[in-house]
């Protein structure tokens, strides 16, 4: 049995491999790329990616996999099957490893500590990602735009902005979205659940970000500052709106009308007026906007009506 999490297995060899999930040790390296892993079997399966071999195919979509077990897990996306249930909350998932990782969130023990701040984690992988906050490292670039991020899962979610893919669907309405957290947040609209509570008043919110913005009303915190005057505000979208008031030099000009602006990103957003493009989609309704700021302002209408 594992001393860190209580995991049980049949052989000492299996336990040795499992313990590497805590230590972060990855002794097996690919000779064709930087990939490293904990077990020989994982390296063998990884090598198939270089060969391009994906022998296991889904009969309901174009998905193909290197390993049969990956296909089996994928099929649960279509069936909605989540056979692994947490005995401490309502969480369910499609794999035993996901359940194990989830259960660590209930425990108080967080043995992996950051040596630059007070952050601690119950998984080495979480600490590794956190350290990128200090280093500024974002090793996963999007090949369609300038976006970079810290994890492969973040990159996968981001790419759905370009593809329009929304694989996660609500079983109570027609809502679809690009990430599981968005779906969980949406489901609170049906349940009325508002798990995020203000510790200074009776306010509750369905999203942590909404609660964070609310708390600034108590603290008076205004982290967004204007470069041209003393104006400060609590929300980035408000600062962007304020900056329009300064005018002055506007070096970025539209080639289809007389519009000029101080920043390239404003010009990019303006050009969508001509193209009709609205790349930012609301996860709660059919609204689409030309900028993240517009989308954030729109999303607040859902929070206030929840």
Residue pairs with C-beta under 8 A, 6 or more apart in sequence:
1 7
1 8
1 15
2 8
2 15
2 18
2 19
2 22
4 19
4 22
4 111
5 22
5 100
5 103
5 104
5 107
7 15
7 18
7 100
9 15
9 18
17 38
17 39
20 26
20 27
20 38
21 38
21 123
21 124
22 111
22 123
22 124
23 124
24 124
24 125
24 128
25 38
26 36
26 37
26 38
27 36
27 38
28 36
28 37
28 38
28 39
28 40
28 42
28 43
29 35
29 36
29 43
30 36
30 43
30 46
30 47
30 50
32 47
32 50
33 50
35 43
35 46
37 43
37 46
45 66
45 67
46 66
48 54
48 66
49 66
53 66
54 64
54 65
54 66
55 64
55 66
56 64
56 65
56 66
56 67
56 68
56 70
56 71
57 63
57 64
57 65
57 71
58 64
58 71
58 74
58 75
58 78
60 75
60 78
61 78
63 71
63 74
65 71
65 74
73 94
73 95
75 81
76 82
76 94
77 167
80 171
81 94
82 92
82 93
82 94
83 92
83 94
84 92
84 93
84 94
84 95
84 96
84 98
84 99
85 91
85 92
85 99
86 92
86 99
86 102
86 103
86 106
88 103
88 106
89 106
91 99
91 102
93 99
93 102
101 123
104 122
104 123
105 122
107 122
109 122
110 120
110 121
110 122
111 120
111 122
112 120
112 121
112 122
112 123
112 124
112 126
112 127
113 119
113 120
113 121
113 127
114 120
114 127
114 130
114 131
114 134
116 131
116 134
117 134
119 127
119 130
120 127
121 127
121 130
129 150
129 151
132 138
132 139
132 150
137 150
138 148
138 149
138 150
139 148
139 150
140 148
140 149
140 150
140 151
140 152
140 154
140 155
141 147
141 148
141 155
142 148
142 155
142 158
142 159
142 162
144 159
144 162
145 162
147 158
149 155
149 158
157 178
157 179
160 166
160 167
160 178
160 179
161 178
161 279
165 178
166 176
166 177
166 178
167 176
167 178
168 176
168 177
168 178
168 179
168 180
168 182
168 183
169 175
169 176
169 183
170 176
170 183
170 186
170 187
170 190
172 187
172 190
173 190
175 183
175 186
175 283
175 284
177 183
177 186
177 283
182 283
185 206
185 207
185 283
186 283
186 284
187 193
188 194
188 195
188 206
188 306
189 206
189 284
189 302
189 306
192 306
193 206
194 204
194 205
194 206
194 306
195 204
195 206
196 204
196 205
196 206
196 207
196 208
196 210
196 211
197 203
197 204
197 211
198 204
198 205
198 211
198 214
198 215
198 218
200 215
200 218
201 218
203 211
203 214
204 211
205 211
205 214
205 303
206 303
206 306
207 303
210 300
210 303
213 234
213 235
215 221
216 222
216 234
217 234
221 234
222 232
222 233
222 234
223 232
223 234
224 232
224 233
224 234
224 235
224 236
224 238
224 239
225 231
225 232
225 239
226 232
226 239
226 242
226 243
226 246
228 243
228 246
228 248
229 246
231 239
231 242
233 239
233 242
235 296
236 293
236 296
237 292
237 293
237 294
237 296
237 297
240 291
240 293
241 293
243 262
243 263
246 262
248 262
249 262
250 260
250 261
250 262
251 260
251 262
252 260
252 261
252 262
252 263
252 264
252 266
252 267
253 259
253 260
253 267
254 260
254 267
254 270
254 271
254 274
256 271
256 274
257 274
259 267
259 270
261 267
261 270
269 290
269 291
272 278
272 279
272 290
273 290
277 290
278 288
278 289
278 290
279 288
279 290
280 288
280 289
280 290
280 291
280 292
280 294
280 295
281 287
281 288
281 295
282 288
282 289
282 295
282 298
282 299
282 302
283 299
284 299
284 302
285 302
287 295
287 298
289 295
289 298
